[in-house]
Amino acid sequence: QKRTKMKLTFALFVSIAFMASCAAQNSISCYQGTCLAGWTDGMCQYSQGFSTESTNAPDSHDVTQNPLVCAEVQFTCSDALPDSWKSDCTSAEQSSGVQKKGYRGMFQDDCNALTDNDSISAAKCCTEDECNAPSGNPDASNPKTLFCYQGFCRDDQSDAECLSSLGNIALAVADAEHDVSVNPLTCYSFYFVCTTRYEQGESSCTAAEAATAVVKRAFGFSYQQECQELQSNGQTYIGATCCQVDQCNDPGSLLPFGAASSGPAPSSLVVVAALVLSWFAAACN
């Protein structure tokens, strides 16, 4: 009986180990996302929307013949890209041939075939969980570089339309001698009225927009102290925001123009004081 129990225990252990092995072969955890080819690996890994996800093989698939892999791919946005990669490029990026890096899970055969496409210059295929991780660890507390939206759009455009009109994201690089721990790089956004900007010789408004006092949104980068100066001049730079995270100044970062331009509401104490004073004034008269 003791020998029989030992055999059953051993068989159960082997079965569990075999099932665990199969489970590992039928799924893989990979980094997933895209970033501009000019970004460092560290910036890419910490960019917005970058994450790890599990890729699973269907039960009918033989992973011993065609295993799951993690892929790291360098490609150029174009119409020649496979459909599965075209979604990682905007129409503007496709027309201008923007170069990108992409990360995802797939089968080995599909990964091997990627470089057959003229728009894909390199593909790395590996079989361990998260083996396609971009390397690098940017100094998030004192970054010497920062990615910010840059440009102008009209306030009557939706956030999505505004984002599309801004084009490429700008890379801000701190001067070599600049101490970013004291005055860090900053992304900004604010509203302005075209009459003011146009009279100052800015090219962000047309004469027609200046004549009708069109409201626009502005996006860009500076150092923190300069951005705080924008905030202190609220009549010209309306509702200015300052932030220090990649792409934090997207169009959705601004309050609606009416809320940004109206200023803070008076406190209830001020309102009560005003009512009391007006009551005394009426009584004295």
Buried (B, 14 or more C-beta within 10 A) or exposed (E): EEEEEEEEEEEEEEEEEEEEEEEEBBBBBBBBBBBBBEBBBBBBBBBEEBEBEEBEBEEEBEBEEBBBBBBBBBBBBBEEBBEEBBEBBBEEBBEEEBBBBBBBBBBBEBBBBBBEBEBBBEBBBBEEBEBBBBEEEBEEEBBBBBBBBBBBBBBEBEBEEBBBBBBBBBBBEBEEEBEBEEBBBBBBBBBBBBBBBBEEEBEBBEEEBBEEEBBBBBBBBBBBEEBBEBBEEBEBBBBBBBBBBBBBBBBEBBEEBEEBBEEEEEEEEEEEEEEEEEEEEEEEE
